């Protein structure tokens, strides 16, 4: 019986690793209000994913290249124009999403691949994708460990970081890049529609039970892993879509902790 589910082992490990990564990155995303950035990168990546599909290239690899380009473009436009970041992200979002859909329209007939881009499909995760996810996740973890204290200072007190002589723009750019790459890593599993929820729900939920930043760093990954394991069990116990099951359970945990915290303070 167990042997029948061995094909889920690699996707489970991949999404568990990503969950831990997202739970840490999500803390900075919530603090810096970058949820729309990750959402914009995910939707803009439809273009690079569609291009990879037409050229018969690996979706995740070309998606990462596209994410690096989109995040760099957003960062450059932020500093060369007087437009707000959310407007620029929206511009990149709709432009490349539209181009991706147009590109997919040239392929005749039913296109299940386009649906997979939006909601994910765990069965499309190849061995190459699995090791690619592990490799880039490790790289991002190492970057986070090396610059963790600087990221905290830059995001919590930008002025102090400048006074201490840190190149704030450089560290913000580095974070943009690793966040964009991390966003793409989970697209095959959750799709572009739900990927941002994996970033923001664990730290948001953890904020209700954390008294300080250190506890937030502990509870956010724990809740992230709990959400993934429970989502998997929910999905395969009741034959439900995996990505939706994970997010639904994550949202349930958030509201449960919210109401518990609300009644506790009364």
C-alpha positions as CSV (number, residue, x, y, z in Angstrom):
1,X,0.0,0.0,0.0
2,X,2.8,2.4,1.0
3,X,4.7,1.6,-2.2
4,X,1.9,3.1,-4.2
5,X,2.7,6.5,-2.8
6,X,6.5,6.5,-3.4
7,X,6.0,8.8,-6.3
8,X,4.9,11.5,-3.9
9,X,8.1,11.4,-1.8
10,X,10.2,13.8,-3.9
11,X,7.3,16.3,-4.3
12,X,6.7,16.1,-0.5
13,X,10.3,16.7,0.4
14,X,10.5,19.6,-2.2
15,X,7.4,21.3,-0.8
16,X,8.6,20.8,2.8
17,X,11.9,22.4,2.0
18,X,10.2,25.2,0.2
19,X,7.8,25.7,3.1
20,X,10.6,26.2,5.5
21,X,12.3,28.6,3.1
22,X,9.1,30.5,2.4
23,X,8.4,30.8,6.2
24,X,11.7,32.6,6.7
25,X,11.4,34.8,3.6
26,X,7.8,35.5,4.4
27,X,8.8,37.3,7.6
28,X,10.7,39.9,5.5
29,X,7.9,39.9,2.9
30,X,5.4,40.9,5.6
31,X,7.7,43.4,7.2
32,X,8.6,45.0,3.9
33,X,5.1,44.7,2.4
34,X,6.4,42.7,-0.6
35,X,3.6,40.3,-1.0
36,X,2.5,42.0,-4.2
37,X,6.1,41.8,-5.5
38,X,6.1,38.0,-5.2
39,X,2.6,37.8,-6.6
40,X,3.7,40.0,-9.6
41,X,6.8,37.9,-10.2
42,X,4.7,34.7,-10.1
43,X,2.2,36.0,-12.7
44,X,4.8,37.6,-14.9
45,X,6.6,34.2,-15.0
46,X,3.7,32.9,-17.1
47,X,5.6,34.4,-20.1
48,X,8.9,32.6,-19.3
49,X,7.0,29.4,-18.5
50,X,5.1,29.5,-21.8
51,X,8.3,30.3,-23.7
52,X,10.0,27.3,-22.0
53,X,7.0,25.1,-23.0
54,X,7.3,26.1,-26.6
55,X,11.1,25.7,-26.8
56,X,10.8,22.4,-24.9
57,X,13.1,23.6,-22.1
58,X,12.8,23.0,-18.4
59,X,10.0,25.2,-17.0
60,X,11.6,25.8,-13.6
61,X,15.0,26.7,-14.9
62,X,13.7,29.2,-17.5
63,X,11.2,30.4,-14.9
64,X,14.2,31.3,-12.6
65,X,15.9,33.1,-15.4
66,X,12.7,35.0,-16.1
67,X,12.3,35.8,-12.4
68,X,15.8,37.3,-12.2
69,X,15.0,39.5,-15.3
70,X,11.6,40.6,-13.9
71,X,12.9,41.4,-10.4
72,X,15.9,43.3,-11.9
73,X,13.6,45.2,-14.1
74,X,11.3,46.2,-11.2
75,X,14.3,47.2,-9.1
76,X,15.8,49.3,-12.0
77,X,12.4,51.1,-12.8
78,X,11.9,51.8,-9.1
79,X,15.0,53.9,-9.0
80,X,14.8,55.4,-12.5
81,X,11.2,56.6,-12.4
82,X,9.0,58.5,-9.9
83,X,6.3,55.8,-10.0
84,X,5.4,53.8,-6.9
85,X,6.7,50.3,-6.6
86,X,3.2,48.7,-6.7
87,X,2.4,50.5,-9.9
88,X,5.6,49.2,-11.5
89,X,5.0,45.7,-10.3
90,X,1.5,45.9,-11.7
91,X,2.9,47.0,-15.0
92,X,5.3,44.1,-15.2
93,X,2.6,41.7,-13.9
94,X,0.0,42.5,-16.6
95,X,2.5,43.0,-19.5
96,X,4.2,39.7,-19.2
97,X,1.1,37.7,-18.1
98,X,-0.6,39.0,-21.3
99,X,2.4,38.1,-23.4
100,X,2.5,34.6,-21.9
101,X,-1.2,34.0,-22.6
102,X,-0.8,35.3,-26.2
103,X,2.1,33.0,-26.7
104,X,0.1,30.0,-25.4
105,X,-2.8,30.9,-27.7
106,X,-0.6,30.0,-30.7
107,X,-0.8,26.4,-29.7
108,X,-4.0,24.9,-31.0
109,X,-6.4,22.7,-29.0
110,X,-6.9,22.1,-25.3
111,X,-4.0,23.4,-23.2
112,X,-3.8,21.7,-19.8
113,X,-0.3,23.1,-19.4
114,X,-1.7,26.6,-19.0
115,X,-4.0,25.5,-16.2
116,X,-1.0,23.8,-14.6
117,X,0.9,27.1,-14.6
118,X,-1.9,28.7,-12.7
119,X,-2.9,26.1,-10.1
120,X,0.1,23.7,-10.2
121,X,0.3,20.0,-10.7
122,X,2.5,17.9,-8.4
123,X,2.8,15.2,-11.0
124,X,4.7,17.5,-13.3
125,X,7.7,17.7,-10.9
126,X,10.5,15.8,-12.6
127,X,13.7,14.5,-10.9
128,X,15.6,17.4,-12.5
129,X,13.2,19.9,-11.0
130,X,13.5,18.3,-7.6
131,X,17.2,18.6,-7.5
132,X,17.0,22.1,-9.0
133,X,14.7,23.1,-6.2
134,X,17.0,21.6,-3.6
135,X,20.0,23.4,-5.1
136,X,18.5,26.8,-5.3
137,X,16.9,26.5,-1.9
138,X,20.3,25.7,-0.4
139,X,21.8,28.7,-2.2
140,X,19.1,31.0,-0.9
141,X,19.5,29.6,2.7
142,X,23.2,30.3,2.5
143,X,22.5,33.9,1.3
144,X,20.0,34.4,4.1
145,X,22.4,33.1,6.7
146,X,25.3,35.3,5.5
147,X,23.2,38.5,5.2
148,X,20.5,37.8,7.8
149,X,21.5,40.5,10.3
150,X,21.9,43.1,7.5
151,X,18.5,42.3,6.0
152,X,16.9,42.8,9.4
153,X,18.6,46.2,9.8
154,X,17.8,47.3,6.2
155,X,14.1,46.3,6.5
156,X,13.5,47.5,10.1
157,X,15.6,50.6,10.1
158,X,16.8,51.7,6.7
159,X,18.2,55.0,7.9
160,X,20.4,53.3,10.5
161,X,21.7,50.9,7.9
162,X,22.7,53.8,5.7
163,X,24.4,55.5,8.7
164,X,26.4,52.4,9.4
165,X,27.7,52.5,5.8
166,X,25.8,49.6,4.3
167,X,24.9,49.7,0.6
168,X,21.2,49.5,1.2
169,X,20.3,49.4,-2.5
170,X,22.6,46.4,-3.0
171,X,21.1,44.4,-0.2
172,X,17.6,45.2,-1.3
173,X,18.5,44.0,-4.8
174,X,19.9,40.8,-3.4
175,X,16.7,40.2,-1.5
176,X,14.6,40.9,-4.6
177,X,16.6,38.3,-6.5
178,X,16.3,35.5,-3.9
179,X,12.6,36.2,-3.3
180,X,11.9,36.1,-7.0
181,X,13.8,32.9,-7.4
182,X,12.2,31.3,-4.4
183,X,8.8,32.3,-5.8
184,X,9.4,30.4,-9.0
185,X,10.7,27.3,-7.2
186,X,7.2,26.4,-6.0
187,X,5.1,27.2,-9.1
188,X,5.0,23.6,-10.4
189,X,3.4,22.5,-7.1
190,X,1.1,25.4,-6.1
191,X,0.9,27.4,-9.4
192,X,1.2,31.2,-9.7
193,X,-2.2,31.9,-8.1
194,X,-1.5,30.5,-4.7
195,X,2.3,30.7,-4.3
196,X,2.2,34.0,-2.4
197,X,0.0,32.5,0.3
198,X,2.8,30.1,1.2
199,X,5.0,33.1,1.9
200,X,2.7,35.2,4.0
201,X,0.4,32.9,5.9
202,X,3.0,31.2,8.2
203,X,4.6,34.5,9.5
204,X,1.1,36.1,9.8
205,X,-0.1,33.2,11.8
206,X,3.1,33.1,13.9
207,X,2.7,36.7,14.8
208,X,-0.3,35.8,17.0
209,X,1.8,33.5,19.2
210,X,5.2,35.3,19.0
211,X,6.2,37.8,21.6
212,X,9.4,38.9,19.8
213,X,11.3,38.5,16.5
214,X,13.2,35.5,17.7
215,X,10.0,33.6,18.5
216,X,8.6,34.6,15.1
217,X,11.7,33.0,13.5
218,X,10.9,29.8,15.4
219,X,7.1,29.6,15.0
220,X,6.8,30.7,11.4
221,X,8.8,27.6,10.0
222,X,7.0,25.3,12.4
223,X,3.6,26.5,11.3
224,X,4.8,26.3,7.6
225,X,5.8,22.7,8.0
226,X,2.6,21.9,9.8
227,X,0.5,23.4,7.0
228,X,2.3,21.4,4.4
229,X,2.0,18.1,6.2
230,X,-1.7,18.7,7.0
231,X,-2.4,19.9,3.5
232,X,-0.9,16.7,2.0
233,X,-2.9,14.5,4.4
234,X,-6.1,16.5,3.6
235,X,-5.5,16.3,-0.1
236,X,-4.9,12.6,-0.4
237,X,-7.4,11.6,2.3
238,X,-10.3,13.3,0.5
239,X,-9.0,13.4,-3.1
240,X,-8.7,17.3,-3.1
241,X,-6.4,19.6,-5.1
242,X,-3.1,19.7,-3.2
243,X,-2.2,23.4,-3.5
244,X,-5.7,24.4,-2.5
245,X,-5.7,22.0,0.4
246,X,-2.4,23.4,1.8
247,X,-3.6,27.0,1.5
248,X,-7.0,26.3,2.9
249,X,-5.5,24.6,5.9
250,X,-3.0,27.4,6.3
251,X,-5.8,30.0,6.2
252,X,-7.8,28.0,8.8
253,X,-4.8,28.1,11.1
254,X,-4.5,31.8,10.7
255,X,-8.1,32.5,11.5
256,X,-8.1,30.0,14.4
257,X,-5.1,31.8,16.0
258,X,-6.7,35.2,15.2
259,X,-9.9,34.4,17.0
260,X,-8.0,32.7,19.9
261,X,-5.9,35.8,20.2
262,X,-8.9,38.1,20.0
263,X,-10.9,36.3,22.8
264,X,-7.7,36.0,24.8
265,X,-7.2,39.7,24.9
266,X,-10.7,40.5,26.0
